[in-house]
Amino acid sequence: MTEPRTLVLALVALACFAGPARADNPTPQDRAKQLHDEGLRQYSAGDYPAAIAAYEEAYKLVPAPGILFNLAHAYRLANQCAHALEAYRAYVQAAPDAPNVDVANRHITAMEECVNRARPPEPHVDSISRTTPPPIVRLGEHDADPGRGMRFAGLAVGGVGVGSAMLGLYFGLQARSASTKIDEFFAAGGTWDDAHAQLERDGKRDNLRALAFTIVGAIGVATGGYVYYLGTGGRTSAVSFVPDPHGGQVAWTGAF
């Protein structure tokens, strides 16, 4: 059951403003009474924000407990629980013997519940500490053998180099064979003909091929060996973050 709002509010604040109003030279009490009456009208009309504004200005001029009680009501009905709680508590402290202190105390209890409902729940530290430790979160991790790829690449390049060198050796033997045949031909006093001319051209061509493949092979073998060497110098490393109820731990591991 709710109390008659306007009548109760008016009776509570009535004692705050004694004496007739003086229009020629209004006092702070006169202005406070005008603002309080305006607050009552807005309160009765259901415009609680406007009532709050009027009551607050009146209370600044005359800090009477009755105005504070009415202001607390307006805060409560405007769903401003924290402000209403503060105003009700201030009223009870300012007027502990007032006849409506029990009403204020009931609203204080209701406003405390309202404030607690609006407050987000706090985490339970004990429940967090009892939980199973979470798995390690990897921030960065390399392959267990980072040099393996480079070693494979070195072997591949070196293999190409060896194959090229073998071709150089083959064409070198071909060129030498052609040169030997021509030398033997001249030593026997033979007559130069197109067949021996072609043999000479083939020998020169094979000699150029032998030179080119030998150079490429040497470069390939050297490059492959260097890349393989770099692959043997790889290392592994990992950075791990282990969360716990008090923060976390960061660990680094490595192998050479």
C-alpha positions as CSV (number, residue, x, y, z in Angstrom):
1,M,0.0,0.0,0.0
2,T,1.5,3.3,-1.0
3,E,1.1,6.6,0.9
4,P,-0.8,9.5,-0.6
5,R,2.1,11.2,-2.4
6,T,1.1,14.8,-2.7
7,L,-0.5,15.2,0.7
8,V,2.4,13.6,2.6
9,L,4.9,15.6,0.7
10,A,3.1,18.8,1.3
11,L,2.7,18.1,5.1
12,V,6.4,17.2,5.4
13,A,7.7,20.4,3.8
14,L,5.0,22.7,5.3
15,A,7.0,23.4,8.4
16,C,9.9,24.7,6.3
17,F,8.2,27.8,5.1
18,A,6.6,29.9,7.8
19,G,5.3,33.4,7.4
20,P,3.7,35.2,4.5
21,A,5.5,35.8,1.2
22,R,6.8,39.3,0.5
23,A,6.5,40.2,-3.1
24,D,8.4,43.5,-2.8
25,N,11.6,42.0,-1.2
26,P,11.5,38.2,-1.5
27,T,13.8,36.3,0.8
28,P,15.6,33.0,0.1
29,Q,12.8,31.3,2.1
30,D,10.2,32.9,-0.2
31,R,12.1,31.7,-3.4
32,A,12.5,28.3,-1.8
33,K,8.8,28.0,-1.2
34,Q,8.0,28.9,-4.8
35,L,10.4,26.3,-6.0
36,H,9.1,23.7,-3.7
37,D,5.5,24.4,-4.8
38,E,6.7,24.1,-8.4
39,G,8.3,20.8,-7.5
40,L,5.0,19.6,-6.0
41,R,3.1,20.5,-9.1
42,Q,5.6,18.7,-11.4
43,Y,5.6,15.7,-9.0
44,S,1.8,15.4,-9.1
45,A,1.9,15.6,-12.9
46,G,4.4,12.7,-13.0
47,D,7.3,14.9,-14.4
48,Y,9.8,13.6,-11.9
49,P,12.9,15.1,-13.6
50,A,11.3,18.6,-13.5
51,A,10.3,18.0,-9.8
52,I,13.9,17.0,-9.0
53,A,15.3,20.2,-10.6
54,A,12.9,22.4,-8.6
55,Y,13.5,20.5,-5.3
56,E,17.3,20.7,-5.7
57,E,17.2,24.5,-6.2
58,A,14.9,24.9,-3.2
59,Y,17.2,22.8,-1.1
60,K,20.2,24.9,-2.0
61,L,18.4,28.0,-0.7
62,V,16.9,26.4,2.4
63,P,18.4,23.0,3.3
64,A,15.3,21.8,5.2
65,P,14.7,18.1,5.9
66,G,11.2,18.2,4.4
67,I,12.6,19.3,1.0
68,L,15.2,16.5,1.2
69,F,12.4,14.0,1.8
70,N,10.4,15.1,-1.2
71,L,13.6,15.1,-3.3
72,A,14.3,11.5,-2.3
73,H,10.8,10.5,-3.4
74,A,11.3,12.2,-6.8
75,Y,14.6,10.4,-7.2
76,R,13.1,7.1,-6.4
77,L,10.2,7.4,-8.8
78,A,12.6,8.6,-11.5
79,N,14.5,5.3,-11.0
80,Q,17.6,7.1,-9.8
81,C,18.2,4.6,-7.0
82,A,21.7,5.8,-5.9
83,H,20.6,9.4,-5.6
84,A,17.4,8.4,-3.8
85,L,19.3,6.2,-1.3
86,E,21.7,9.1,-0.6
87,A,18.8,11.5,-0.1
88,Y,16.8,9.2,2.2
89,R,19.9,8.5,4.4
90,A,20.6,12.2,4.6
91,Y,17.0,12.9,5.7
92,V,17.0,10.2,8.4
93,Q,20.3,11.7,9.7
94,A,18.9,15.2,9.6
95,A,15.5,14.4,11.2
96,P,15.8,11.2,13.2
97,D,12.7,11.9,15.2
98,A,10.4,12.8,12.3
99,P,7.2,10.8,12.2
100,N,7.9,9.5,8.7
101,V,11.4,8.1,9.5
102,D,10.0,4.6,9.3
103,V,8.8,5.3,5.7
104,A,12.3,6.7,4.8
105,N,14.0,3.6,6.3
106,R,11.8,1.2,4.2
107,H,12.7,3.1,1.1
108,I,16.4,3.0,2.1
109,T,16.2,-0.8,2.2
110,A,14.4,-0.9,-1.2
111,M,16.9,1.5,-2.7
112,E,19.9,-0.5,-1.4
113,E,18.4,-3.6,-3.2
114,C,17.9,-1.5,-6.4
115,V,21.5,-0.3,-6.3
116,N,22.9,-3.9,-5.7
117,R,20.8,-5.2,-8.6
118,A,22.3,-2.6,-10.9
119,R,25.9,-3.4,-9.8
120,P,27.7,-6.1,-11.9
121,P,28.6,-9.2,-9.9
122,E,32.3,-9.5,-8.8
123,P,34.3,-12.6,-9.8
124,H,34.8,-15.3,-7.2
125,V,38.6,-15.5,-6.6
126,D,38.4,-18.8,-4.9
127,S,36.6,-20.5,-7.8
128,I,39.2,-19.2,-10.2
129,S,42.1,-20.5,-8.1
130,R,40.5,-24.0,-8.0
131,T,40.1,-24.4,-11.7
132,T,42.4,-26.7,-13.7
133,P,45.4,-24.8,-15.1
134,P,44.7,-23.9,-18.7
135,P,46.9,-25.2,-21.4
136,I,50.0,-23.4,-22.5
137,V,49.3,-20.7,-25.1
138,R,52.0,-20.6,-27.8
139,L,53.0,-17.1,-28.7
140,G,55.6,-18.2,-31.3
141,E,57.2,-21.5,-32.2
142,H,59.5,-22.7,-34.9
143,D,59.9,-26.1,-36.5
144,A,61.7,-28.6,-34.4
145,D,64.5,-28.6,-37.1
146,P,64.5,-25.2,-38.8
147,G,67.7,-26.1,-40.7
148,R,66.3,-29.2,-42.4
149,G,64.8,-27.3,-45.3
150,M,68.1,-25.5,-45.9
151,R,70.0,-28.8,-45.9
152,F,67.6,-30.3,-48.4
153,A,68.0,-27.2,-50.6
154,G,71.8,-27.4,-50.3
155,L,71.8,-31.1,-51.3
156,A,69.5,-30.4,-54.3
157,V,71.7,-27.5,-55.5
158,G,74.8,-29.5,-54.9
159,G,73.3,-32.5,-56.8
160,V,72.6,-30.2,-59.8
161,G,76.2,-29.0,-59.6
162,V,77.6,-32.5,-59.5
163,G,75.4,-33.5,-62.5
164,S,76.6,-30.4,-64.4
165,A,80.2,-31.3,-63.6
166,M,79.7,-34.8,-64.9
167,L,78.4,-33.4,-68.2
168,G,81.5,-31.2,-68.3
169,L,83.7,-34.2,-67.9
170,Y,81.8,-36.1,-70.6
171,F,82.1,-33.3,-73.1
172,G,85.8,-32.8,-72.1
173,L,86.5,-36.4,-72.9
174,Q,84.7,-36.1,-76.2
175,A,86.7,-33.0,-77.1
176,R,89.9,-34.8,-76.1
177,S,89.0,-37.8,-78.2
178,A,88.4,-35.6,-81.3
179,S,91.7,-33.7,-80.7
180,T,93.6,-37.1,-80.4
181,K,92.1,-38.4,-83.7
182,I,93.1,-35.2,-85.5
183,D,96.7,-35.4,-84.1
184,E,97.0,-39.0,-85.2
185,F,95.6,-38.1,-88.7
186,F,98.3,-35.4,-89.2
187,A,101.0,-37.7,-87.8
188,A,100.1,-40.3,-90.4
189,G,100.3,-37.7,-93.2
190,G,96.6,-38.0,-94.2
191,T,94.8,-35.7,-96.6
192,W,92.4,-33.2,-94.9
193,D,88.8,-33.7,-95.9
194,D,85.3,-32.7,-94.8
195,A,85.0,-35.6,-92.3
196,H,88.0,-34.4,-90.4
197,A,86.9,-30.8,-90.6
198,Q,83.6,-31.8,-89.0
199,L,85.5,-33.7,-86.4
200,E,87.5,-30.6,-85.6
201,R,84.3,-28.5,-85.3
202,D,82.7,-31.1,-83.0
203,G,85.8,-31.2,-80.8
204,K,85.8,-27.4,-80.4
205,R,82.1,-27.4,-79.6
206,D,82.5,-30.2,-77.0
207,N,85.4,-28.3,-75.5
208,L,83.2,-25.2,-75.0
209,R,80.4,-27.3,-73.6
210,A,82.9,-29.0,-71.2
211,L,84.1,-25.7,-70.0
212,A,80.6,-24.3,-69.5
213,F,79.2,-27.3,-67.6
214,T,82.3,-27.6,-65.5
215,I,82.0,-23.9,-64.4
216,V,78.3,-24.3,-63.7
217,G,78.9,-27.6,-61.8
218,A,81.6,-26.0,-59.7
219,I,79.3,-23.1,-58.7
220,G,76.5,-25.5,-58.0
221,V,78.6,-27.7,-55.7
222,A,80.0,-24.7,-53.9
223,T,76.6,-23.1,-53.4
224,G,74.9,-26.3,-52.3
225,G,77.7,-26.9,-49.8
226,Y,77.3,-23.4,-48.3
227,V,73.5,-23.7,-48.1
228,Y,73.9,-27.1,-46.4
229,Y,76.4,-25.6,-44.0
230,L,73.9,-22.9,-43.1
231,G,71.2,-25.6,-42.5
232,T,73.4,-27.4,-40.0
233,G,73.6,-24.2,-37.9
234,G,69.8,-23.9,-37.3
235,R,68.3,-23.7,-33.9
236,T,64.8,-24.1,-32.3
237,S,63.1,-21.6,-30.1
238,A,59.6,-21.2,-28.6
239,V,58.0,-18.5,-26.4
240,S,55.2,-19.7,-24.2
241,F,52.7,-17.9,-22.0
242,V,51.1,-19.9,-19.1
243,P,48.2,-18.0,-17.5
244,D,47.4,-18.5,-13.8
245,P,45.0,-16.8,-11.3
246,H,47.7,-14.2,-10.4
247,G,48.6,-13.2,-14.0
248,G,50.9,-15.4,-16.0
249,Q,54.4,-16.6,-16.8
250,V,56.4,-16.2,-20.0
251,A,59.0,-18.8,-20.8
252,W,61.6,-19.1,-23.7
253,T,63.3,-22.3,-24.7
254,G,66.0,-22.8,-27.4
255,A,68.4,-25.4,-28.7
256,F,71.4,-25.1,-31.0
